[in-house]
């Protein structure tokens, strides 16, 4: 990225009251479509690595777009990765005429996960040595069974009739018929149905650290959905202006998927509410008329990484990576002209709505001996007010402007009371 602008804000007594933006600042995109490949999709993403497929081959990528093609085992005609954990654990499905087998791979060698009792199997997600998916017994008309593996075909744990699409530790999500969206915790007996009472159908597609995402059918329309372990915890993520939506993956506080209007389907990101909807499609080249976001990862600095793909008007689809770099806010804090009185002392900075003064975020920082502090924020582009909470109340609010940059600065003078 070339965003190098530093916005220096001096101490002011009045605020710039521009409206808060509707999209994150700091987004960039990387094309992942391998050379010579017509169609590709990136599904899973973890810690700087991605997994998916291009035409008939499974591919993995680095965050800068370097692609590695999986070598098909003898006898198989196509393969796709659907999940990745770090760089050495991938899961997907091998296919040939009349059958499919789930497999796991380290990028070079692979292990066939198809149990001896299954005629076909499908691998969809992986987390720390465990792979979630489905098997089919009794041929193409036989039942589909949900469950997970621990790296070998013989390790299959059967949850019974259903589909398993996501895994985090022992938490597995998918859906059952009847019942809809479902959460298991390592055993078939642990099944929890997630479908909200007002829904007529649902699926859970992703899981991370106690949160589950997917969709629920409300008034005959798909609504992107977020749960935290029960049907009553259901949160409707579908924005008011959107016809239908689905959430496909979750990581930390963020959910990704797509939202459809009457004219297009658009990759998007949420932050726990329908109002937090961010349209990611706008960052793709204009030749793409539709898109989906399929995976999400948040790094230690607060950067957001999203996998997915864009589709052209001629129905060609290409893998993409979206990356959000959080804004670094920095500056100096001084008290009554003396920096040393605040050095290495925690202070709480409040970012506020400039209209009503309500706190949006708080950041506890510890200035160094020179009074310098810094923190990062993922807030939308726009204008905000910032103030330090002191025993005597808030300091005079200062303006903070977040736009298409990665840095902003504001200084505080804290009066002695």
C-alpha positions in Angstrom: 0.0 0.0 0.0 1.0 3.6 -0.6 -1.0 5.2 2.2 1.7 7.2 4.0 -0.2 10.3 5.0 0.1 11.4 8.6 -2.8 13.6 9.8 -1.4 15.8 12.5 -4.2 17.3 14.7 -3.3 20.1 17.0 -5.2 21.0 20.1 -8.4 22.7 19.1 -11.4 24.0 20.9 -13.9 23.2 18.2 -14.6 19.9 16.4 -14.9 19.1 12.8 -18.4 17.5 12.6 -18.3 15.5 9.4 -20.5 12.5 9.2 -19.2 9.1 10.2 -18.4 7.0 7.1 -20.1 3.7 6.1 -17.0 1.8 5.2 -13.7 0.9 6.8 -10.7 2.9 5.8 -7.5 1.0 4.8 -8.8 -1.8 2.6 -6.7 -3.3 -0.2 -7.2 -6.4 -2.5 -4.8 -9.0 -4.0 -5.7 -11.1 -7.0 -5.0 -14.8 -6.3 -6.0 -16.2 -9.7 -3.1 -18.5 -10.7 -1.4 -18.0 -14.1 -3.2 -20.0 -16.8 -6.3 -20.7 -14.6 -9.7 -19.5 -15.8 -11.8 -19.9 -12.6 -10.6 -19.9 -9.0 -12.0 -19.5 -5.5 -10.2 -18.9 -2.2 -12.2 -20.6 0.7 -10.1 -20.9 3.9 -7.7 -18.4 5.4 -5.4 -18.7 8.5 -2.4 -16.7 9.6 -1.3 -15.4 6.2 -2.1 -18.5 4.2 -5.2 -19.4 2.0 -6.7 -22.5 0.4 -9.1 -23.1 -2.4 -9.0 -24.2 -6.0 -8.3 -23.2 -9.6 -10.1 -25.0 -12.4 -9.7 -28.7 -11.5 -6.8 -28.4 -9.0 -6.5 -27.5 -5.3 -4.3 -24.5 -4.6 -2.9 -22.8 -1.6 -1.6 -19.2 -1.5 0.5 -16.9 0.6 -0.9 -13.5 1.5 1.1 -11.8 -1.3 -0.5 -14.1 -3.9 2.1 -16.8 -4.4 0.2 -19.9 -5.5 1.1 -23.6 -4.9 -0.7 -26.2 -6.9 -1.5 -29.6 -5.3 -0.4 -32.7 -7.2 -3.3 -35.0 -7.7 -2.9 -38.6 -6.4 -3.0 -41.2 -9.1 -6.5 -42.0 -10.3 -8.2 -38.7 -9.2 -9.3 -36.1 -11.8 -9.9 -33.0 -9.6 -9.4 -31.6 -6.1 -10.3 -28.6 -4.1 -9.2 -27.3 -0.7 -11.9 -25.9 1.6 -10.1 -25.3 4.8 -6.6 -24.4 6.1 -5.0 -24.2 9.5 -1.7 -22.3 9.5 0.3 -23.5 6.5 0.7 -27.2 7.1 -2.9 -28.4 7.6 -5.3 -28.4 4.7 -8.5 -30.2 4.0 -10.6 -30.7 0.9 -12.2 -33.2 -1.4 -10.8 -35.4 -4.2 -13.1 -36.3 -7.1 -13.4 -38.7 -10.0 -16.3 -40.1 -12.0 -18.9 -41.3 -9.6 -17.2 -40.7 -6.2 -15.5 -38.2 -3.9 -13.2 -38.6 -1.0 -12.3 -36.2 1.8 -8.6 -35.7 2.2 -6.1 -33.8 4.4 -2.7 -32.6 3.2 0.4 -30.7 4.3 0.6 -29.2 0.8 2.7 -31.9 -0.7 1.6 -35.3 0.6 -2.0 -36.2 1.4 -4.1 -38.7 3.4 -7.3 -40.1 2.2 -9.9 -39.7 4.9 -12.7 -41.8 3.4 -13.7 -44.5 6.0 -14.1 -48.1 4.8 -17.9 -47.9 5.5 -18.3 -44.9 3.2 -18.9 -44.7 -0.6 -18.1 -41.0 -0.7 -16.9 -38.3 1.8 -16.3 -34.5 1.8 -13.8 -32.5 3.9 -14.9 -28.9 4.6 -12.9 -27.4 7.5 -9.8 -28.0 9.7 -8.6 -26.8 13.0 -5.5 -28.0 14.9 -5.4 -31.6 13.6 -9.1 -32.1 13.3 -11.1 -32.1 10.1 -14.9 -31.6 9.8 -17.1 -32.9 7.0 -19.5 -35.6 5.9 -19.6 -39.2 4.6 -22.1 -41.0 2.5 -22.9 -44.7 2.9 -24.9 -46.9 0.6 -24.1 -45.2 -2.7 -25.5 -42.0 -4.2 -28.9 -42.5 -2.6 -27.5 -43.4 0.8 -27.7 -41.2 3.9 -25.3 -38.2 4.5 -23.7 -38.4 8.0 -21.9 -35.5 9.8 -18.8 -35.8 11.8 -15.1 -35.2 12.0 -11.7 -36.9 11.7 -8.3 -36.5 13.5 -6.1 -37.0 10.5 -6.9 -40.6 9.4 -9.8 -42.4 7.8 -10.1 -44.7 10.9 -10.5 -41.7 13.3 -13.9 -40.8 11.9 -16.4 -39.7 14.7 -20.0 -40.0 13.5 -22.6 -37.5 14.6 -25.4 -39.1 12.7 -27.6 -37.8 9.9 -26.6 -34.2 8.9 -23.9 -32.0 7.4 -20.8 -30.6 9.1 -19.2 -27.5 7.7 -17.0 -25.8 10.3 -14.8 -26.8 13.3 -13.1 -25.1 16.2 -11.4 -27.4 18.8 -14.3 -29.8 19.6 -17.0 -27.4 18.4 -18.5 -28.5 15.0 -21.3 -26.8 13.2 -23.6 -27.7 10.3 -27.2 -28.7 10.0 -29.6 -31.6 10.5 -32.9 -32.5 8.9 -35.2 -31.9 10.7 -33.9 -29.2 13.0 -31.8 -26.9 10.9 -28.6 -25.2 12.1 -26.7 -27.3 14.6 -23.8 -27.2 17.0 -22.0 -30.3 18.3 -19.3 -30.4 21.0 -17.3 -33.5 20.1 -20.1 -36.1 20.3 -23.5 -36.8 18.6 -25.2 -36.6 22.1 -24.0 -33.0 22.5 -26.1 -31.7 19.6 -27.7 -28.2 20.1 -30.2 -26.9 17.6 -29.6 -23.3 16.7 -32.6 -22.4 14.5 -34.5 -19.4 15.9 -38.2 -19.8 16.6 -39.2 -17.4 13.9 -37.2 -19.2 11.2 -38.4 -21.9 8.8 -35.0 -23.1 7.9 -31.3 -22.6 8.8 -27.7 -23.8 8.4 -24.6 -23.1 10.5 -21.5 -22.7 8.2 -18.7 -21.4 10.4 -17.5 -21.5 14.0 -14.9 -19.8 16.1 -14.4 -19.6 19.9 -18.0 -19.9 21.0 -19.6 -18.1 18.0 -21.4 -19.7 15.1 -22.5 -18.1 11.8 -24.7 -19.1 8.9 -28.2 -18.3 7.8 -31.8 -18.5 8.8 -34.9 -18.3 6.5 -37.1 -15.4 7.7 -40.2 -14.5 5.7 -39.0 -16.7 2.8 -35.6 -14.9 2.6 -32.2 -15.9 3.8 -30.8 -13.8 6.6 -27.2 -13.9 7.6 -27.1 -15.1 11.2 -24.8 -15.1 14.3 -25.2 -17.3 17.3 -23.3 -17.9 20.6 -24.3 -21.4 21.4 -28.1 -21.4 21.5 -31.2 -20.7 19.4 -32.1 -17.8 21.8 -28.7 -16.2 21.2 -29.6 -15.6 17.5 -28.6 -12.2 16.0 -30.1 -11.2 12.6 -27.2 -9.7 10.5 -29.3 -9.0 7.4 -29.1 -5.2 6.8 -32.4 -3.4 6.3 -31.7 -2.4 2.7 -30.6 -6.0 1.7 -32.9 -8.6 0.3 -31.0 -11.7 1.3 -27.7 -12.6 2.9 -25.6 -15.4 4.3 -22.7 -15.4 6.8 -20.1 -18.0 5.7 -17.2 -17.6 8.3 -16.4 -16.0 11.6 -13.2 -15.0 13.4 -13.1 -13.1 16.6 -15.6 -10.2 16.4 -16.0 -10.3 12.6 -18.2 -12.2 10.3 -18.0 -12.5 6.5 -20.3 -13.7 3.7 -22.4 -12.0 1.1 -25.5 -9.9 0.7 -27.8 -9.8 -2.3 -29.8 -6.9 -3.7 -32.2 -7.1 -6.6 -29.2 -6.5 -9.0 -26.1 -8.2 -7.5 -24.5 -10.4 -4.8 -21.7 -8.6 -2.9 -19.0 -9.8 -0.5 -19.4 -8.2 2.9 -18.2 -8.1 6.5 -20.0 -7.6 9.8 -18.9 -6.7 13.3 -21.7 -8.4 15.2 -24.7 -6.4 14.1 -26.7 -5.7 10.9 -25.8 -2.0 11.2 -22.1 -2.9 11.0 -22.4 -4.2 7.4 -19.4 -3.3 5.2 -19.6 -3.8 1.5 -16.3 -5.4 0.4 -17.3 -5.6 -3.3 -16.6 -2.0 -3.8 -12.8 -2.7 -3.5 -12.7 -5.1 -6.4 -11.9 -4.1 -10.0 -15.0 -2.9 -11.8 -15.1 -5.9 -14.1 -16.5 -8.0 -11.3 -20.3 -7.8 -11.0 -20.7 -10.1 -8.0 -18.6 -11.5 -5.2 -18.6 -13.6 -2.0 -16.4 -13.5 1.1 -15.7 -17.0 2.3 -13.1 -16.8 5.1 -11.8 -14.4 7.7 -8.7 -14.1 9.9 -7.6 -11.3 12.3 -3.9 -10.9 13.0 -2.2 -9.7 16.3 -2.1 -6.1 15.1 -5.9 -6.0 14.4 -5.5 -6.4 10.6 -8.4 -8.2 9.0 -7.8 -10.7 6.2 -10.7 -12.0 4.1 -10.8 -14.7 1.4 -13.3 -15.0 -1.4 -13.8 -14.4 -5.1 -15.3 -12.0 -7.6 -17.5 -13.0 -10.6 -17.5 -11.2 -14.0 -20.5 -10.6 -16.2 -19.4 -13.6 -18.3 -19.5 -15.8 -15.2 -15.8 -16.2 -14.9 -14.8 -16.2 -11.2 -11.4 -15.4 -9.6 -10.0 -15.8 -6.1 -9.3 -12.6 -4.2 -7.8 -11.6 -0.8 -9.1 -8.5 1.0 -6.8 -6.9 3.6 -7.7 -4.2 6.1 -4.9 -2.4 7.9 -6.1 -0.7 11.1 -5.4 2.9 11.7 -2.6 3.7 14.2 -3.4 6.6 16.4 -0.5 8.2 18.2 0.5 11.4 20.0 1.7 12.9 23.2 0.1 13.4 26.6 1.2 16.1 29.0 -0.1 17.3 32.4 0.2 21.0 33.3 3.2 21.3 31.0 5.0 18.4 32.6 5.3 15.2 30.6 7.1 13.3 33.4 4.0 13.3 35.6 2.2 11.0 33.3 5.1 8.9 32.0 4.3 5.1 32.3 1.0 5.8 34.0 -2.1 4.2 32.4 -4.7 6.6 30.9 -8.0 5.8 29.3 -8.8 7.4 25.9 -12.4 7.5 24.8 -13.4 7.8 21.1 -16.8 9.4 20.9 -19.5 10.2 18.5 -19.0 13.9 17.6 -22.7 14.5 17.6 -24.1 13.1 20.8 -20.8 12.5 22.8 -21.5 8.8 23.3 -18.4 6.7 23.8 -17.8 4.3 20.8 -14.5 2.8 21.9 -12.1 3.0 24.8 -8.3 2.4 24.8 -6.1 2.1 27.8 -2.6 3.2 27.0 0.6 3.7 28.9 2.7 6.7 27.7 6.4 6.2 27.6 8.9 8.5 29.4 8.5 11.1 26.7 4.7 11.1 26.9 4.2 9.2 23.6 1.3 6.8 23.3 -0.3 4.8 20.5 -3.1 2.4 19.8 -4.9 0.9 16.8 -8.6 1.2 15.8 -10.8 -0.6 13.2 -13.4 2.2 13.3 -15.1 3.2 10.0 -13.8 6.2 8.1 -15.2 9.5 9.4 -14.7 12.2 12.0 -14.8 11.4 15.7 -14.1 13.2 19.1 -11.5 11.9 21.5 -11.0 12.7 25.1 -9.1 11.4 28.2 -11.1 10.4 31.2 -9.5 12.0 34.3 -10.7 12.0 38.0 -12.2 15.5 37.3 -14.0 14.4 34.1 -13.2 14.3 30.5 -10.5 16.6 28.9 -11.5 19.0 26.2 -12.6 16.8 23.2 -10.2 16.7 20.3 -11.0 15.9 16.7 -9.9 12.5 15.2 -10.3 12.0 11.4 -10.0 8.5 10.0 -9.9 8.3 6.2 -8.0 6.4 3.5 -4.8 6.4 5.5 -3.2 4.2 8.2 -2.0 6.8 10.6 -3.6 9.6 12.7 -2.2 11.7 15.6 -3.7 13.7 18.4 -2.1 15.3 21.5 -3.7 15.9 24.9 -3.0 18.4 27.6 -4.5 17.3 30.9 -5.1 20.1 33.3 -4.4 19.9 37.1 -7.6 20.2 39.1 
